[in-house]
Amino acid sequence: MILSAGKLPRTLAEVSSSTRPRRYAGKDRDLTTLNQPSTAFTRSLASSSRAVKVTAVVFGSLLIAAASQIEVPFFPVPMTMQTFAVLLVGLLFGARLGAAAVLAYLAEAAVGLPVLSGGDALVSLLVKPATTGYLVGFVGAAFVAGLIVERTAGRIWGTVAAAVAGEVVLMTLGVAFLAWLIGAESAVTYGFVPFILGDVLKIVLAVAVARGVGRLSLPTAL
C-alpha cells in the first residue's frame, strides 16, 4: 500500500503521541514528588499496621523524654534537646502521629513519670507553671511541622520551613502564656531571647537528621 505524503507524518505523530508519558492533572501529578527518597520513612510508617504506628508513637514519646534530660552547656543559657526531639518526631512521623507522640509524652508526665526537663512530672506545673505554654506548644509544633512536610513532599526547603514553623508555634504559645503570668516584656526577655541561638541550632540539627533518617524505609512486612 502506498501512503500519501501527508499521511505518514500524521501517523508517526500519532504513534509518538501514544507512547509519550502523559501528565495527569490533580493529585496524580505529584506522584513522582511524593516518592522522593527523603520521604521514605514517613510514607512507610503511614502505610504500616496500627501496631507499628502505636509502637512508633510510644518510641517517639520516649525519645522526647530522653532528650528532655540532655542538657548542653550553651550561651546565654544551657540548652536542652527537648525541642529538637519534638521537631524531629513531627518531621519524621507526620502531623497526626507526631502530635500523638507528644501527647503520649505529656500523658506519661501526667501519670507521674519524671519525663519532663530536669526529671519533673506534670504535677510540678502547679508550683512552676511558667513552662505550661511551651508544653502545649510541643503538640502544635509537632503537628505543624509534620503537616508542612506532608504538604511539601520531602523538598529540602519544605523541611526547613516545617521546622521553622513548628518552632514559631512552640515559642508563640510558650511566650504568650508566660506573658500572661509575668507580662509581655519580661516574657520576651526571659522566655524567648535567651533561647534564640540554641533553637536555631536545634532546627538545623532536626532538619539534618530528618533528611538522613527520612531516607530509611520500614520493612514492607510491617
N, C-alpha and C positions, 0 to 999 in steps of 0.2 A: 504494500500500500504506500502510495506517495503522499507525504504530508505537505501541506501548503506552507509557504514561507511564514505566514502569520500564525500557524497552528503550533509550531514547535516551541517558540519562546514561551507561549502561554502555557503549554504542557509542562515545560521544565519549571516554570514559575510555580505551577500548581503543586508539583512534586516537592519542590523546595519548601513551599509554604506548609505542606502537610507533615514534613519531617522536622521543621524548625520547632524548638521548645516553645511552648506557649506560656504567656504571662497571665496569670489569673488575677482577677480583682478580688477585693475583700480579704478575709483572713488568710487565705491560701497564699497570698502574695508574700507573706512574711515567713513562710516555712523554712526557707534557707537561713534567714536571720535567726530564727528561733533555735536552729540546730547548731549554733556556734559552739565550739569546744568549751568555752568558758561557762556555759550553762549546763554542762553535762550532769553535774551533781544535783542541781536544782530540779532538772527535768526527770532524772531517775528517781529522786525522792518523791516527787509529785505523783509518779506513776506506780509507786510501791504499794504494798499492802498496808492496811490500817495498823497492823502490829509494828511494822517498820517505822511508820510515821510516829506512833506513840513512843517508840524507843528513841527516835531522833529528838523528840520534844524533851524527854527526860534527860538525854545526853546534853542537849543544849542548855537546859536549866542547871545541870551540874557544871558545865563549862563556865557559865556566868558566875556560879557560886565560887568556883576555884579561882577565877580571875579576880573576883572581889577581894580575895585575901592577898593578892600580889600587890605590893607597894614598891614603887620605883622612886628613888631619890631624884627630885627634879626641882626646877626653879619656876616660879617662886614658891610652889607648894609641892609636897610629894604627890606622885601620880599613881593611881590605882588602875588596873587593867579592866575594870568593870565595864566601862563604856565600850572599849574595844570588843569585848566578848558579845555585848548586846548588838552592836552594829554587824559583827561577823555573822551571828546567828541569823539576823534579818537578811543579809546579803546572800547567804547560802540556802536558807530554808524557805525563803519567800515570805510573803506578807502574813498569811494565816498561821503557818507553822512557826514562823519566827516569833510572832506575838504570843502564840501558845506556849512557847518555851519560856518566855519572860514571865508569863502568868504562872507557869509551873514553879519557876524560881521564887516568885513572890508568895505562892502558896506554901512552899517549903519554909519560908521565913515566918509566915503566919502561924504555922503549927509549932513554932518554937525552935526550928533548926537554925544554928548560927551561921547562916549563909550570907548575910549582908556584910558590907565592908567593915573590917575590924572584928568580925566574928559575932556581930549583933543579930538578934532576931527582930521580927517586925514589931514586937511589943516595945522595943526601945524607942519607937517613934513617939510614944506617949510622953517621954521625957526629952527626946531630941527630935522634934518634928520638922526641923529645917530641911531634911532630905526627902520629905514626903513627895514633893512635886517632882523631884528627879526620878524617884522610883516609878511614879506614874508615867513619867516621860520615857522610861525604858520601854514600856509597852508600845507607845506611839512611835518611838524611834525604830524599833524592830519592824513594826508594821509598815511604816512609810518607806524605809529602806528596801524592804522586800518587795513592796508594790512597785516602786520605781524600777528596780532591777527586772521585774517581770515585764513591765511595760517597754523597757528599752532593750530587752532580749540579749543581755550579755555584752553590749558595747562598752568599751572602756570608759567613755565619757558618762555613760549611764550609771556605771558602778560608782564612779566618783560622785556624781550628782546624788545618787541614792544615799551614800554615806554622809555627805554634807547635809542633805535634807533631814536625815534621821537625827543628826547631831543638833540641828536647828530646832527640831521638835522637842528634843530632850531638854535643851537649855531654856527654851521658851517656857515650857511648863514648870521646870525647876525654879527658874528665876522669878516667874510670876507668883508662885506660891510663897517663895521666900520674901518677895516684896510685900505680900500681904501680911507677913509676920513682922518684918523689920523695916519696911519702907523701900521704895524703888531704888534710891541712890545707894543705900547700903547693900541691897541685894545684888546690884550690878558690881559694886566694889568687891564684895566678898564671895559672891556666888557665881560670878562669870569671868571677870578679868583675870584672876589668878590661874584659871584653867585653860585659857586660850591656847597657849603653846602646847601643852600636853594633849589637848583634844585634837589639835591639828596633826600631831604625830600619830595619835591613835586612829585617826581617819585614814592616813596614809598606810599604816600597817594593816588595818582591816581590809582596805581595798587590795593591797598586795596579796594577802593571804587568801582572800576570797577569789581572786583571779587564778591563783595557783590551785587551791583545793577544788574550785569550781570545775576544773577540767577532769576531775576524777568522777567515775560513774559507779553507782551501786550495782552489784550483780543483778542481772535480769531475773534470776530465780527468786529474788526477794520481792 
